[in-house]
């Protein structure tokens, strides 16, 4: 499941669970940007309030940190969203005749 940032394999390598019904689409990217944005903005404003560093120092700190956080959190959030879809049975087709 964690082979790429946006692509998902067709099935699980160990249990052959089909990942096609568990479509996370853009939700992991939205959640990742939401979380990272809140952390970065809170840190930036706190540092600005107490230290007043130069703009280039702020840029040198927060942009690389944001990139690292996004790249590290995106696969984990993708797995969490797919797990939530699987747990809620949203990916399974319902048969109304039963």
Secondary structure, DSSP 8 states (H G I E B T S, - for coil): --SSSS---SB-TTT--B-TT---TTHHHHHHHHHHHHHHHHHHHHHHHHT---HHHHHHHHHHHHHHHHHHHHHHHHHHHHHHHHHTTTTS---TT-
